[in-house]
Amino acid sequence: MSRAALVAGIGLALPGVVEAQDSVDEVVVTGQRQAYRGGVPLSDTPQSITVLDQGVLERAGVTRLSDALDLSASVVRQNNFGGLWDSYAIRGFAGDENLPSGYLVNGFNAGRGFGGPRDLSGIDRIEILKGPNAALFGRGEPGGSVNLVTKQPSFQPAGSFTARVGDFDLYRGELDWTGPVVDDRLAVRVAGFYEDAGSFRDTVETHRSGVFPSALLRLGAGTSLSYELEATRQEVPFDRGIVSIDGVLDALPASRFLGEPGDGPLQADALGHQLQLQHDLSDDWSLLVGASWRETDLEGFSSEPELAASRQQLYVDGRSLSRQYRFRDYEADHGVVRAELSGRFDALGGLHRVILGADRDTFDNAQYFLRFRPPSVSSNPTAQQGYVIDVFAPVYGRFAAPTPTLQTNRLDEQTAWGVYVQDQVRFGDRFELRLGGRFDDFEQTSTNRVNGVVTRFGDSRFSPQVGAVFHLSPAASVYAAYGEGFRQNFGADADGNVFEPEESRSIELGLKANWSGLTSTLTVFSLEKTNVLTSDPVNAGFSLAIGEAESRGVEADVQGRLPGGVDLWLSYAWVEAEVARQVIDAGTGLVIQPGDRLINVPEQALSLQASKEGRIGGAQILLGGGVQHVGERLGETASSFELPSHTLVRLFADWSVTSRLKLSAAVNNVFDETWYANSYSRLWVQPGTPRAASLTLRYRY
C-alpha cells in the first residue's frame, strides 16, 4: 500500500487529522495540528524536547502545572508570588520576576496574565521545548518554552469521572466527557474540576474550580474548525511562607503562617477563548489560522514580611516580624492572531519541510497597587506602627489593618507582530539541515495613571536559528542548534525611557537514541542573555536594563519500558547559571557580583519514576515509586543564604477493580522530609508539603 493510500485510510478510520511524515512508520494521528511543528517528527528535531503524556502524569498523581514540571530536572521552581501564579526557570533562566512565567496552550501564548496557577484538567500532554525556540515562537526565554496540549473533542463517545481525597482536607472532583453531537460533523468535549483543600499551613484554605468546554466542527474534507473555552476561579490566601531566623530555616515549624487570616483570600479569575481553522490545501500543504483572547484578574489584600533591613524589627529582637499591608487589583488582556502555512516538496536534492507564518500579539497589563510599609526601626516604632507579628507566638488580628496608600496605578500596553519562516531539509537518509528566522516589530506604551505621563518605545528584532541532524543509524542521531531571541521588559527608567528588551543567544549539542524500548536524549548547552533589569544605583526605586547572565550545563532524559515490563522515567540536569556582570538587584538593592549564582537554580537535579503492572490474586495491579532530588540553591540574591538540598520519595499503587474502574493510592514525601520549594529572600521562603497520602477513584466510560 502506498504511503498516501495508508494515510488516507487512517484518516477515514479515525477522527481528527493525520500528519504524514517521511515514511509509513512515522504516520502520526492527532486531533488538530500543532503550530510551529511543520510535519517534522520530534525525533528529527534539532533540539531537546520532553513530553509528559497522560501515562506519566497519571502515575505521578499531579494536578497542577508546577508539580508536573518537577518531573523534568531542567525545570526548577521560582518565586510563586505567594502561591498565586506559576513561576519556573528552564536551564537556569526565568523571565520577569514580577510576572508569572509564560507558557503556551496549543501553541498560543497564554500564561502571561494573573489567572492563578494552571490546573491540568483538560490537558492531554505537556511539551517542554528546550533550547533556541525564539526563531519560531518569538519573545521567549532562551532556556525553552512549555506548551500545554489540550484534550480534543472526539467522535467516539468517551468520558471519565475522578474523585480524590487526601491529607490536609483535600477533596477534588474531575469530569471529562466527549462525543458527537451532529453525526460525524460536530463533536464536543467538556472537562472541568472542583477542588476544596486545606493545607499543612495554619489557617490556609483554597477553593479552585474550572471548566474547559470545546467543540470540533468538520466543514468538509480536510477542513475543520475548533473552539475552546477556559473559565477558572481560584481563591487562595496570599502566603509568603516562613522566615529564616539568624540564618536558621527550621527555627519555625513549616506550618507557621505569618500573614493575616482576616485578609481573606486573593481571587484570581481567567476567561480565555481559542479558535482555529485548519484546511488541507493538498496532500502536502496545510493552512492553520487561529486567534485567542484571554482576560485575567487578580484582586485582594495581603500582609507580608517587610524586606528592607532598615524597617525590619526581626533583625533587632529576633521575634517581631514587621509587615507590609497591600492591596492589589491586577488585570491583564492578552490577544493573539496567527496564520501558518506548512508543507513539503522535493527540490535541490532534498526533501524540504517548510513553515511560513505570521502573528500579532497584544498584551495589556493594568496594575493598581496600594501599600503600607512599617517605619524605620531607628524611630523606635510601636508594635502596632510596625504591624508586627510574633513569629514564635503569633496572635492573628492583634492590630487593625493599617491604611495603605497608592503605590502604583499604571497601564502597560505591548503590541507586536512577527513573520517567521523555517525550512528543514533532509538530504538522503542521514543528514538534515534546518534554517529559520523570525522578524518582530513591537511597541510598548506605559501610562502612569497618577500623573498622566505616557512613555513609548518601539523597536524591531530579527531572530535567526540554524540546526543540523545527522542520523548515525535508524535508532540514533546527533544534532546541533543555535538560536537568538528577545523578550520585552516592562516599565521605564528614571528618565521615563522604556527599557530595552532582553536579548539572548543559545547553543546546544545533543544525542538522541531509541533502543530496546527506551527513548534517550543527552544534551550539552550554553546560554547567555543581556539587558536584564537591575537597580539604578543613582535613582533609588528605579531600574536599568544592563544586567547580564550565563547558563551552561548537561541534561539526560530517558523514558520507556525496561526489560521485564518496568516503565521508566528518568531526568537529570547539571546546570551552572550565574551573573556575568556586576549589578544591583532590582528587588533588594544588594550588589550582585560576577559569578554569583542565579536564585533558586540548583547545580544538580534528578527526577526518577518507575512502575510495573502485574496480576496479584487475579487482580490487575500497578506498583511504582518515584524520587526527586534537588540540590542546594541560592535563596536570596547577593547573599550567602541558601536553601538546603532535598530528596523526596513517592510510592503509589493502582488496582483495576474492573476494566473501567480504577482505585489508586499514593504517599508523597514518604520519609516526611523537611524541604523548601523556592524563595525570594530569607524572609519569603516557601516550605514544601510534609508526608501526605491520597486516594483516587477513576471511572472511565
C-alpha positions in Angstrom: 0.0 0.0 0.0 1.4 3.4 -0.9 2.1 5.9 1.9 -0.6 8.3 0.6 -3.2 5.5 0.5 -2.3 4.4 4.0 -2.6 7.9 5.4 -6.0 8.4 3.7 -7.2 5.1 5.1 -6.2 6.1 8.7 -7.8 9.5 8.2 -11.1 7.8 7.3 -10.9 5.3 10.1 -10.0 7.7 13.0 -11.3 11.1 13.9 -9.0 14.1 13.6 -6.2 15.0 11.4 -3.4 12.7 10.0 0.1 14.2 9.7 2.1 12.3 7.1 5.8 12.1 7.9 8.7 10.7 5.8 7.8 7.0 6.0 4.9 4.7 6.9 6.4 4.2 10.4 6.1 8.0 11.1 2.4 8.5 10.5 1.0 10.4 13.4 -2.7 10.8 14.2 -3.7 13.9 16.1 -6.9 15.8 16.7 -5.6 19.1 15.4 -2.2 20.1 14.0 0.2 21.8 16.3 1.5 25.2 15.2 5.3 25.6 14.6 5.7 21.8 14.0 5.7 21.7 10.2 5.3 17.9 9.9 8.8 17.2 11.4 8.8 14.3 13.8 10.2 15.1 17.3 12.9 12.5 16.7 14.2 14.6 13.7 14.0 18.0 15.5 17.4 19.5 16.4 16.6 20.3 20.0 15.7 18.5 23.2 12.0 18.0 23.8 10.5 16.4 26.8 6.9 15.1 26.5 4.8 14.4 29.7 2.0 12.3 28.4 -1.2 11.1 30.2 0.5 7.9 31.5 3.4 9.8 33.1 1.1 12.5 34.6 -1.4 10.0 36.0 1.3 7.8 37.6 2.9 11.0 39.1 -0.5 11.9 40.5 -0.1 15.6 39.6 -3.0 18.0 39.1 -1.1 21.3 38.7 1.4 22.5 36.2 4.1 23.3 38.8 4.0 19.7 40.1 4.1 18.3 36.6 7.2 20.3 35.7 9.1 18.8 38.7 9.3 15.7 36.5 11.8 17.4 34.3 15.1 18.1 36.1 15.8 21.0 33.7 12.8 23.0 35.1 13.1 24.4 38.6 10.6 26.4 40.7 11.0 30.2 41.2 9.2 32.7 43.4 5.5 31.7 43.1 4.0 35.1 44.3 2.6 33.7 47.5 1.0 30.8 45.7 -0.9 32.9 43.1 1.0 32.0 39.9 3.3 29.6 38.2 7.0 30.6 38.0 9.8 28.4 36.8 13.2 28.5 35.2 14.3 26.3 32.3 18.0 25.6 32.1 18.6 28.3 34.7 16.8 31.2 33.1 13.4 32.6 34.3 11.5 35.6 33.0 10.4 38.7 34.7 10.1 38.0 38.5 7.2 40.4 38.7 5.1 38.4 36.2 4.2 34.7 36.0 6.2 32.5 33.7 4.6 32.5 30.2 3.6 29.2 28.7 1.8 28.1 25.5 -1.6 26.4 25.1 -1.8 24.7 21.7 1.0 27.0 20.6 -0.8 30.2 21.7 0.9 32.5 24.2 -1.4 32.0 27.2 0.4 32.3 30.6 1.2 35.9 31.0 -1.8 37.1 33.0 -2.9 36.8 36.5 -5.3 33.8 36.4 -3.7 31.8 39.2 -1.7 28.5 39.0 -2.6 26.4 36.0 -4.6 23.2 36.6 -4.1 20.2 34.4 -7.8 19.4 34.0 -8.4 19.1 30.2 -4.7 18.8 29.4 -3.7 15.9 27.3 0.1 16.3 27.5 2.8 18.8 28.3 5.7 19.5 25.9 8.9 21.1 27.4 10.6 22.6 24.3 14.1 23.3 25.5 16.7 25.3 23.7 16.6 28.0 21.0 12.9 28.3 20.0 12.7 32.1 19.6 13.1 32.0 15.8 9.6 30.5 15.7 7.7 31.3 18.9 9.3 34.7 19.5 9.5 36.8 22.6 10.5 33.9 24.9 13.2 32.8 27.3 16.3 31.2 25.8 16.1 28.2 28.2 12.9 26.9 26.4 9.1 27.0 26.4 6.3 24.9 27.9 3.4 24.0 25.6 0.2 22.6 27.0 -1.7 20.5 24.5 -5.4 20.2 25.4 -7.7 17.2 25.0 -9.6 17.4 21.8 -13.2 16.5 21.0 -13.7 13.0 19.6 -16.4 11.5 17.5 -16.1 8.3 19.6 -18.1 8.7 22.8 -15.9 8.5 25.9 -15.5 10.0 29.3 -14.2 9.7 32.9 -15.0 10.8 36.4 -12.4 11.1 39.0 -12.7 11.7 42.8 -9.8 12.3 45.1 -9.5 12.7 48.8 -6.3 13.2 50.8 -4.5 14.5 53.8 -4.9 18.2 54.8 -8.6 18.1 53.9 -8.2 17.6 50.2 -11.4 17.0 48.2 -11.3 17.1 44.4 -13.5 16.0 41.6 -12.9 16.0 37.8 -15.2 15.3 34.9 -14.2 14.7 31.2 -16.8 13.8 28.5 -16.6 13.8 24.7 -18.8 12.6 21.9 -20.6 13.5 18.7 -23.5 16.0 18.6 -24.3 16.0 14.9 -23.3 12.7 13.4 -19.7 12.9 12.1 -19.8 16.7 11.7 -19.8 18.2 15.2 -18.1 16.8 18.3 -17.9 18.4 21.7 -15.8 17.9 24.9 -16.4 19.1 28.4 -13.7 18.9 31.0 -13.7 20.5 34.4 -12.7 20.3 38.1 -13.6 21.4 41.5 -11.2 21.4 44.5 -11.6 22.3 48.1 -8.5 21.9 50.1 -6.9 22.7 53.4 -3.2 22.9 53.9 -0.3 21.9 56.2 -0.1 25.7 56.6 -2.0 27.1 59.6 -5.4 28.7 58.6 -4.7 28.4 54.8 -7.5 27.0 52.7 -8.1 27.1 49.0 -11.0 26.8 46.6 -10.5 26.2 42.9 -12.8 25.4 40.0 -12.7 25.5 36.3 -14.5 24.3 33.2 -12.9 23.7 29.7 -15.5 23.1 27.0 -14.5 22.6 23.4 -16.0 21.8 20.0 -14.8 20.5 16.7 -16.7 21.1 13.5 -15.9 19.3 10.3 -16.6 21.8 7.5 -15.6 19.4 4.7 -12.9 17.0 3.6 -9.7 18.3 5.1 -11.3 21.3 6.8 -12.1 21.7 10.4 -12.9 24.5 12.9 -12.2 24.1 16.6 -13.1 26.3 19.6 -12.0 26.1 23.2 -13.1 28.0 26.3 -11.2 28.3 29.6 -13.1 29.6 32.7 -11.5 29.3 36.1 -11.7 30.8 39.5 -9.3 30.4 42.4 -9.5 31.7 45.9 -6.1 31.4 47.7 -4.8 33.2 50.8 -1.6 35.1 50.0 1.2 33.2 51.7 4.8 34.3 51.5 5.8 31.2 53.6 8.2 31.2 56.6 11.2 33.3 57.6 14.8 32.4 58.4 15.8 33.3 62.0 19.5 34.2 62.1 20.1 32.0 59.0 18.2 29.0 60.6 15.4 27.9 58.4 13.8 25.3 60.7 13.6 27.7 63.7 9.9 27.9 62.9 7.6 25.0 62.1 6.7 24.6 58.4 3.1 25.1 59.3 3.6 28.7 60.6 1.5 31.2 58.7 2.8 34.8 59.1 0.1 36.7 57.2 -3.4 37.5 58.5 -6.3 35.1 58.0 -8.6 38.2 58.3 -7.2 39.5 55.0 -9.3 36.8 53.2 -8.2 35.1 50.0 -7.0 36.7 46.9 -9.3 35.9 44.0 -7.8 35.0 40.6 -10.1 34.7 37.6 -9.4 33.7 34.0 -11.6 33.6 30.9 -10.0 32.5 27.7 -11.0 31.6 24.1 -9.2 29.8 21.3 -10.5 29.5 17.7 -8.6 27.6 15.0 -9.4 26.9 11.4 -7.4 24.1 9.7 -7.6 23.5 6.0 -5.6 20.9 3.9 -4.8 22.6 0.6 -3.5 19.3 -0.8 -1.8 16.1 0.4 1.4 18.1 1.1 0.2 21.6 2.2 -1.9 22.8 5.1 -3.1 26.1 6.4 -3.7 26.8 10.1 -5.4 30.1 11.1 -6.2 30.9 14.7 -7.0 33.5 17.3 -7.0 33.6 21.1 -8.2 36.0 23.7 -7.6 35.7 27.5 -8.7 38.0 30.3 -7.4 37.6 33.8 -7.9 39.4 37.1 -6.3 39.2 40.5 -7.6 41.1 43.5 -7.3 41.1 47.2 -5.5 42.1 50.4 -2.3 40.6 52.0 0.0 41.0 54.9 3.6 40.3 54.0 7.1 40.5 55.7 8.9 43.7 55.1 12.2 43.0 53.2 14.1 46.3 53.9 16.5 45.6 56.7 16.2 49.2 58.0 12.4 48.7 58.5 12.6 45.1 59.9 12.2 44.7 63.7 13.0 40.9 63.4 16.7 41.9 62.9 16.6 43.7 66.2 14.9 41.3 68.6 14.7 38.1 66.7 11.0 37.5 67.0 8.9 40.6 66.0 8.3 40.4 62.2 7.5 43.8 60.7 5.0 43.5 57.8 3.6 45.4 54.9 -0.1 45.6 54.2 -1.0 45.5 50.5 -4.0 45.7 48.2 -3.7 44.5 44.6 -6.0 44.8 41.6 -4.2 43.4 38.6 -5.9 43.0 35.2 -4.5 41.7 32.0 -5.9 41.2 28.5 -3.9 39.1 26.0 -4.8 38.6 22.4 -3.1 36.6 19.6 -3.9 36.2 15.9 -1.8 34.0 13.7 -1.7 32.2 10.4 0.6 29.4 9.3 1.2 27.6 6.1 3.2 24.3 6.2 4.1 21.9 3.5 6.7 19.7 1.9 8.3 19.4 -1.5 11.4 18.0 -3.2 14.0 20.4 -4.6 17.8 20.7 -5.0 18.4 17.1 -4.0 16.5 17.2 -0.7 13.0 16.9 0.9 12.0 20.4 2.2 9.6 20.7 5.1 8.6 24.3 5.3 6.7 26.6 7.7 5.7 30.1 6.7 3.8 32.1 9.4 2.8 35.5 10.8 1.2 36.5 14.1 0.1 39.6 16.0 0.3 39.7 19.8 -1.2 42.3 22.2 -0.8 42.3 26.0 -2.3 45.0 28.3 -1.2 44.9 31.9 -3.1 47.2 34.3 -1.8 47.3 37.9 -3.5 49.2 40.8 -1.4 48.7 43.9 -1.8 50.1 47.5 0.8 49.6 50.2 1.6 50.3 53.8 5.2 50.0 54.9 6.4 49.9 58.5 8.6 52.9 59.6 12.4 52.6 60.1 13.3 50.7 63.2 15.6 53.6 64.1 12.5 55.6 65.0 11.6 53.0 67.7 8.1 52.4 66.4 5.5 50.6 68.5 4.4 47.1 67.6 1.2 48.5 66.0 3.1 51.1 64.0 5.4 48.3 62.7 2.4 46.0 62.1 4.4 43.2 63.7 3.6 39.6 64.4 5.4 37.4 66.9 6.8 34.6 64.8 7.1 32.3 67.8 3.6 33.0 69.3 1.5 34.6 66.6 -1.7 36.4 67.5 -3.8 36.9 64.4 -5.9 40.1 64.3 -3.9 41.7 67.1 -4.0 45.1 65.3 -6.4 46.6 62.9 -5.2 46.6 59.3 -3.3 49.8 58.6 -4.4 52.1 55.8 -2.4 51.5 52.6 -1.6 54.4 50.2 -1.3 54.4 46.4 2.0 52.9 45.2 1.2 52.1 41.6 -1.5 52.9 39.1 -0.2 52.2 35.6 -1.1 50.6 32.3 1.5 48.9 30.2 0.5 48.0 26.6 2.5 45.8 24.3 1.8 45.3 20.7 3.9 43.1 18.4 3.7 41.5 15.1 6.0 39.0 13.5 6.7 36.9 10.5 8.7 33.6 10.5 10.0 31.0 8.2 11.6 27.7 8.7 12.9 25.1 6.2 14.2 21.7 7.4 15.8 19.8 4.5 16.5 16.1 4.5 19.4 15.0 2.3 19.3 11.3 1.8 18.8 9.1 4.8 21.3 10.6 7.2 21.6 14.4 7.1 19.1 17.1 7.9 19.6 20.9 7.9 17.3 23.4 9.5 17.4 27.1 8.7 14.9 29.6 10.0 14.3 33.1 11.2 11.8 35.4 12.7 11.3 39.2 12.3 9.4 41.0 15.0 8.3 44.6 15.3 7.0 45.7 18.7 5.8 48.8 20.5 5.3 49.4 24.2 3.3 52.2 25.8 3.4 52.9 29.5 0.8 55.2 31.1 1.2 56.5 34.6 -2.4 57.0 35.6 -1.4 59.1 38.5 0.3 61.9 36.7 -0.8 61.2 33.1 2.8 60.7 31.9 2.9 58.4 28.8 6.2 56.8 27.5 6.6 54.9 24.3 9.2 52.6 23.0 9.4 50.7 19.7 11.9 48.5 18.0 12.4 45.6 15.7 14.4 42.4 16.0 15.5 39.5 13.8 16.0 36.2 15.5 17.8 33.6 13.4 18.1 29.9 14.0 20.2 27.1 12.5 20.2 23.4 13.3 21.5 20.1 11.9 20.8 16.5 12.5 23.0 13.5 11.5 21.4 10.1 11.7 24.1 7.6 12.9 21.6 4.8 12.4 17.8 4.4 12.2 17.8 4.4 16.0 20.4 7.1 16.9 21.2 10.7 15.8 23.3 13.6 16.8 22.3 17.2 16.4 23.4 20.8 16.9 21.4 24.0 17.1 22.0 27.8 17.5 19.4 30.5 18.1 18.8 34.1 19.1 15.8 35.7 20.8 14.5 38.6 22.9 11.9 39.3 25.5 10.5 42.8 26.0 10.9 44.2 29.6 8.0 46.0 31.2 8.4 49.5 32.7 10.7 52.6 32.3 13.8 54.0 33.9 14.2 57.2 36.0 14.2 59.4 32.8 10.9 57.8 31.6 12.6 55.7 28.9 11.0 52.3 28.3 13.5 49.5 28.9 15.4 47.8 26.1 14.3 44.2 25.7 16.3 41.3 27.0 18.4 39.7 24.2 19.6 36.1 24.3 21.8 33.6 22.4 21.8 29.8 22.9 23.6 26.8 21.5 23.1 23.1 22.2 24.6 19.8 21.1 22.8 16.5 21.6 22.5 12.8 21.1 19.1 11.1 20.6 18.7 7.3 20.7 15.8 4.8 20.7 17.0 1.4 21.7 15.1 -1.6 23.2 12.0 0.4 24.1 13.9 3.3 25.7 14.0 6.8 24.2 17.0 8.8 25.4 18.4 12.3 24.9 21.7 13.6 26.1 22.3 17.4 25.7 25.1 19.9 26.3 24.0 23.6 26.2 25.3 27.1 26.7 23.0 30.2 27.1 23.6 33.9 27.7 21.3 37.0 27.9 21.8 40.7 28.2 19.7 43.7 29.2 18.5 42.0 32.4 16.8 44.5 34.8 18.9 45.7 37.7 18.6 48.6 40.3 19.6 52.1 39.3 22.5 53.0 41.7 21.8 56.7 41.3 18.0 56.8 41.3 16.5 54.8 44.2 13.4 52.8 43.3 14.2 52.7 39.5 15.8 50.1 37.3 18.2 49.9 34.4 18.4 47.2 31.7 22.1 46.5 32.0 22.4 43.1 33.6 24.0 40.0 32.0 23.7 36.3 32.9 25.0 33.0 31.6 24.0 29.4 31.9 25.6 26.1 30.8 25.0 22.5 31.6 24.3 18.9 30.7 20.9 17.1 30.6 19.9 13.5 30.3 16.4 12.2 29.7 15.3 8.6 29.4 11.8 7.2 29.2 10.3 3.9 28.0 10.0 0.3 29.1 12.8 -1.7 30.5 13.1 -5.5 30.1 10.7 -7.1 32.5 7.9 -4.7 31.8 9.1 -1.8 34.1 8.1 1.6 32.8 10.9 4.1 33.5 11.1 7.9 33.6 14.5 9.5 34.3 15.5 13.1 34.0 18.9 14.5 35.2 20.3 18.0 34.9 23.6 19.7 35.8 23.3 23.5 35.4 25.7 26.3 36.2 23.7 29.5 36.0 25.4 32.7 37.1 25.6 36.5 36.8 28.1 37.7 34.2 28.3 41.4 35.2 28.3 43.3 38.5 24.8 44.8 39.1 22.4 45.8 41.8 19.4 43.6 42.3 16.2 45.4 41.3 14.2 43.9 44.2 16.6 44.1 47.2 19.1 46.8 46.2 22.0 44.4 47.0 25.2 44.2 44.9 25.4 41.1 42.8 29.0 40.1 41.7 30.0 38.3 38.5 30.0 34.6 39.2 27.1 34.8 41.7 24.6 32.0 41.1 21.1 32.7 39.9 18.4 32.4 42.6 16.6 29.1 43.0 18.7 27.2 40.5 20.4 24.0 41.8 23.6 22.8 40.3 22.1 19.3 40.2 18.6 17.9 40.0 17.1 14.4 39.4 13.7 13.0 38.8 13.1 9.3 38.6 9.8 7.3 38.3 9.4 3.6 37.8 6.3 1.3 37.8 5.3 -2.2 36.8 2.0 -3.8 36.1 1.1 -7.4 37.0 -1.5 -9.6 38.5 -1.8 -10.5 42.1 -4.5 -13.0 43.1 -6.3 -12.4 39.8 -6.4 -8.6 40.2 -4.6 -6.2 37.8 -2.2 -4.2 39.9 0.4 -1.5 39.2 3.1 -0.7 41.7 5.5 2.1 41.5 7.6 4.8 43.1 9.4 8.0 42.4 12.4 10.0 43.6 13.0 13.7 43.2 16.3 15.3 44.2 17.0 19.0 44.1 20.4 20.3 45.1 21.3 23.3 47.2 20.1 26.6 45.7 20.8 30.3 46.3 17.8 31.5 48.3 18.5 35.3 48.1 20.5 37.2 45.5 23.7 38.9 46.6 23.9 36.9 49.8 25.1 33.5 51.1 21.6 32.4 52.1 20.9 29.0 50.7 18.0 26.5 50.5 19.2 23.1 51.5 19.0 20.1 49.1 16.2 17.7 49.5 15.3 14.2 48.3 11.6 13.3 48.2 10.3 9.7 47.8 6.8 8.8 46.5 5.1 5.4 46.4 1.9 4.6 44.5 -0.3 1.7 43.6 -3.2 1.2 41.2 -5.9 -1.5 41.4 -8.0 -2.1 38.3 -11.2 -3.1 40.0 -12.9 -3.6 36.6 -12.0 -2.7 33.1 -13.5 0.7 33.7 -12.9 1.3 37.4 -9.5 2.0 38.9 -8.6 2.7 42.6 -5.3 4.5 43.2 -3.4 5.2 46.4 -0.2 7.3 46.8 2.0 8.6 49.6 4.1 11.7 48.8 7.2 12.6 50.8 7.3 9.1 52.3 10.0 9.9 54.8 8.4 13.2 55.9 11.5 15.3 54.9 11.5 19.0 55.7 12.1 20.8 52.4 11.7 24.2 50.7 10.3 24.7 47.3 11.6 28.2 46.5 12.3 31.5 48.0 12.8 35.2 47.1 14.6 36.3 50.2 15.3 34.8 53.7 12.0 36.3 54.8 10.0 34.9 51.9 10.6 31.1 51.9 8.1 28.6 50.7 8.2 25.4 52.7 7.3 22.1 51.0 4.4 19.8 51.9 5.2 17.1 54.5 4.2 13.5 54.1 0.7 13.3 52.6 -1.4 10.3 51.4 -4.3 10.4 48.9 -6.9 8.0 47.5 -8.2 8.4 43.9 -11.2 6.7 42.3 -11.3 6.9 38.5 -14.2 5.6 36.3 -13.9 5.6 32.6 -16.9 5.0 30.3 
